[in-house]
Structures are given as C-alpha cells and as structure tokens.
Amino acid sequence: MNFKKIALSGLFAAATATTFVQADTGHRELHKKYRYLFTVDSTTLKAPENWFNLDFMTDKVPGISTEKAYERLQNRTSRTVVVAIIDSGVDIKHEDLQGIIWVNSKEISGNGIDDDKNGYVDDVNGWSFLGNKSGENVKDDTYELTRQYARLRKKFENAKSKKIKRKDRAEYAEYQKIKADYDKEVAEAQAQAADFQKFYDTFKQAEDFIQKHLGKTEYTEAEVEAITSPDLRVMKSKALLQYAYENNLVEEITKAQKHFDYVLKVGLNPDYDSRSIVGDDYNNVKDKFYGNSDVTGPDAEHGTHVAGIVAANRKNNLGVKGIADNVKIMPIRAVPNGDERDKDVANAIYYAVDNGAHVINMSFGKKYTSDKEAVDAAMKYAESKGVLLVHAAGNDSEDLDQTANYPTRKLKDGKTIATWLEIGASSWENNEKFVANFSNYGKQSVDVFAPGVDIYSLKPNQAYNENSGTSMASPVTTGVAALLFSYFPELTAEQVRDIIIKSSVKYPTLEVAKPGLNKKTDAGLVPFGSLSITGGVVNAYEAVKMAEQLTAQK
C-alpha cells in the first residue's frame, strides 16, 4: 500500500500545520494509512502504463517481463491452474474476469442444498467466512490488538499486581504490554484524526466560499479554474480546491473521513463485536462450516484488484492484462476492513486446498495473532498437499527480522513452511526509489521483491484504478507461480518456489532508500540486496527459462 503525505501549507493560515494522506483503498490495512509516511512532490512522474508486465532490457522499466515470457512459451501448451484469493471478496461479474472465476461443478447454484456434501451450501464460486446463512455480511471488524486487549481486560482491568496469582503472572505481563500498545494506538489515532479534522474543516470552509461565489452547490473543476475575485478568501479557497484537484484529493478526503470514523468507532473499540453477525462458535477452531456463498461481499475493491493482477483476461482488449493466461480464480472472503481473524484464515486455507487450489494468495497481515496454532496447522496441511502459499510482507516499513507480520512461515514449533513465499514491494523507478517506501523488508524474512507501486488493475463495477502495496506485489508473484504451474505441470510447489527465488533478477550495484527512511535521522542509502534473502525481483521470463532447464533435466 502506498502511503503519501501531502503538505497543504500556505493555503490557509488555519491549514498551515495540517497534513492529508492519500493512499490506495479497499484494503484491510486502512488503519495503517496514516503511518510510515513520506512526502510526495506533486511533480512526481507517472508510472508507465501496465509497467509491472514490462521488461527492463526492452522497456527500461523493472517489470517482470511477462510479454517476453509468453514469447518464449508460444510453442508450449498449458493446463488450467486454480488460484485461491483469500481476501475481502472479488467482483465475479467484472468484465475482465469473465470465464476466469472458478466454478464448483459439483454444486448447483441457489438450490440451498450442499450438493457435493463438502459442508458448504451453494459454494459455486468459492466461500465467505464473513457472513451468515441469511445473507448478512461483515464489512468492518476490530484490530487484533483491540481484540486481545478486550480479552485480557475482562480478567485484569481492576487487578493489582501484588495480588496476581503465580499461575496468572505471565498472562498479566502480556496484558500490561498489550494495554500499553493499545493505549499508544488510541492516542495516535486521536491525534491523527484531530490533525485531519483541522484540514477537513478548512477544506469544507473553502467549498462553502466557492459555492457562495458561484451561486450553486455543484460545480466543475473548470469553473473553479475560471474564478477571479477581489475577495482574498475566495481566491485562497480556489487555490486549496485546485491543489486538491491536482493531487486527486477530493475523493480521498471523503475516504479519510470515513477511515477515522471507522478507526475510533470500530477498529479500536474493544466493545465492538462483528461476530454476532457470523453466528459461529468463535472459540471452537474446529468449527469450519459457517459463512455463506457471497464471495463478493460489501467491499470487494481490494480482492478484485488482487485478482486482476493475477488473471485479468489477456485477450479481450479491456483495461489490463493479468499475468497468468490459463487460470481460474477461487474467491474466499476472510479479510474484513480491520484485522482478519485467525480462525477464518485457517478455514479459508483448508477450503482452498480441499477444493483444488494450486496457489493461495494472501495479501493481508497483522502484528498480533490470537490462534497461531490453528493457522500453522492449516499451512502445514497446504504444504502437505503441494500448495504454494504467497504472502504479502506488509506495509509498515519495518524489518521483519525484528518484528512479526502474521501469518508467517515460521511455525510455533520452530519449523518452517517449505512452500511459502514472502514478498516485498518494488517500484517502477530505477533509482533510490526502487523499493517502495512503505514495504516491509528483511534479510532473513522476505524472499523476494515484486512490483507493488502504482499497479493498474481492476476495481468493482467494471472500473479500473491504481493501487500500491505489498498487497499488489504478492499477486504479481502469484501470477508468475500460476504461469509456471500451468506451462510446467510436472513442477512441485517447492520447485516453483525455488525457481521464483533463484531466477529473480538481481540489482547488485543499486542502492536504495531504506523503507521508512527519515532523511533527518537516517544516513544514506542501503544496497538493495540487503533488504531480502535473494536481493532480487520476481521475473517471469527468467523463471520460465529456469523451468525449461529443470524440466529438460527430468
């Protein structure tokens, strides 16, 4: 996810100290929009169209060489590969996904019967673990930190340390840490909301001046541009609105207002309970058969964008070309606006594996976990069935060697998942901005980077837009994996993983700004190779070449 801090100083005296953040939309990590920010100059160059599919040698853009890969594959046949998208939902009616959505041929649509007896009624195109039989769906949920705080608060809120029983001391220490983290999050959110409100009030005041000047409530950008007035307040209002237009802030202002409303009323509200909608036995991790068949849900923007990167139709001459050309997308809803729940993630993985997924894309993550054992067991199950798990590294500008981003390949028993890929986000700029400023990294934790800045893909209701994040880099990698599984069916999940890692394009002399770089306190640049295990970027062409060599040896 791309975090952009845009200063609005000099437009109004009241707005001098305010800031507004523009970010991509639809992701469960909306609560992170207002952290790890960097200044964006309004003259920043625009990303080349469809850049993630381009080739560095041919196009001078560090994409993944998709078209070059297909040139090499033109004499090969392919099989259909199933890619599960565990996400917020997918708009299965999107024009660029027609014929590409997975269909459960054993299920009869809409008859209210579990025809294939897999425990999920009418799961024709996938499943949602965020709804109920009546068709109600969860859109918003709390953060995992909030849930852990609420759980421990019940037991220790009024406890005194001297009276804590020996058997409860470890849990009490956990409560103290969780409470400190929670209190810090609340304080930050309140401060950020207050800062935004200052700017929002100024912006609304500017709109009021323009409306009064023009004598109407609806107006165009051109009409604002044409305004002239001796009234300094009107001209300052014009300047503010022009800045908002130029930096695409008008829509983002509305989104930010909704975001802060969500954060304080839902995300950080320990008394909020979305689970009453689902109606499952939440404390029973073995309870798998809940939810409904609505794979789109109330907010499918993030999941639709992810699905498009993997598999948008390459032959219909519409908005964008996905990476894989013979794939079926299996949508599984388990990621609300807020933090996903471990039980839902585990069950989503089981569902994907049991219904034939070759690859599972997981563009989500969180700093806290409630039931790691359940997720670990599901991942081990996927590994045992030869399913590749591709996970977004996260958008906190943090070193994953030092901090967690759950789920993680490392299991609670110390073992690791051999069919796991952890993906950081790279940019289209071949300079110090080569690594996305928001991307997590880790010399021992992140396998490889992939394009994740200004990625053009699908948006619900036949629309398209650009989003940024490791959430985009993960499906880029998933698309390459699906391509390999499709054209080289003899490859195992571990072999596909190894090929993607080993064939990644290295940039040995490139020095980049470390994600989250604070120019006032951080010194200089770092080698790109220091930010991941491979020091490379995913490349479809090089992966195909290596797959050819490996299969020829067989």
HELIX and SHEET records of a PDB file:
HELIX    1   1 ALA A   13  ALA A   15  5                                   3    
HELIX    2   2 ARG A   28  LYS A   32  5                                   5    
HELIX    3   3 TRP A   51  ASN A   53  5                                   3    
HELIX    4   4 PHE A   56  ASP A   59  1                                   4    
HELIX    5   5 THR A   66  LEU A   73  1                                   8    
HELIX    6   6 GLU A   95  LEU A   97  5                                   3    
HELIX    7   7 GLU A  144  PHE A  156  1                                  13    
HELIX    8   8 SER A  161  LYS A  163  5                                   3    
HELIX    9   9 ARG A  166  ASP A  168  5                                   3    
HELIX   10  10 ARG A  169  LEU A  214  1                                  46    
HELIX   11  11 GLU A  221  GLU A  225  1                                   5    
HELIX   12  12 LEU A  232  GLU A  246  1                                  15    
HELIX   13  13 LEU A  249  TYR A  262  1                                  14    
HELIX   14  14 VAL A  263  GLY A  267  3                                   5    
HELIX   15  15 ARG A  275  VAL A  278  1                                   4    
HELIX   16  16 GLU A  301  ALA A  311  1                                  11    
HELIX   17  17 ASP A  342  ASP A  354  1                                  13    
HELIX   18  18 LYS A  372  SER A  384  1                                  13    
HELIX   19  19 THR A  470  TYR A  487  1                                  18    
HELIX   20  20 ALA A  493  LYS A  502  1                                  10    
HELIX   21  21 PHE A  528  LEU A  531  5                                   4    
HELIX   22  22 ALA A  540  GLN A  553  1                                  14    
SHEET    1   A 3 THR A  19  ALA A  23  0                                        
SHEET    2   A 3 PHE A   3  ALA A   7 -1                                        
SHEET    3   A 3 PHE A  38  THR A  39  1                                        
SHEET    1   B 7 TRP A 127  SER A 128  0                                        
SHEET    2   B 7 VAL A 327  ARG A 333  1                                        
SHEET    3   B 7 VAL A  81  ASP A  87  1                                        
SHEET    4   B 7 VAL A 359  MET A 362  1                                        
SHEET    5   B 7 LEU A 388  ALA A 392  1                                        
SHEET    6   B 7 TRP A 420  SER A 426  1                                        
SHEET    7   B 7 VAL A 448  PRO A 451  1                                        
SHEET    1   C 2 ILE A 455  LYS A 459  0                                        
SHEET    2   C 2 ALA A 463  ASN A 467 -1                                        
SHEET    1   D 2 VAL A 505  LYS A 506  0                                        
SHEET    2   D 2 GLY A 536  VAL A 537 -1                                        
SHEET    1   E 2 GLU A 511  VAL A 512  0                                        
SHEET    2   E 2 VAL A 526  PRO A 527 -1                                        
END                                                                             
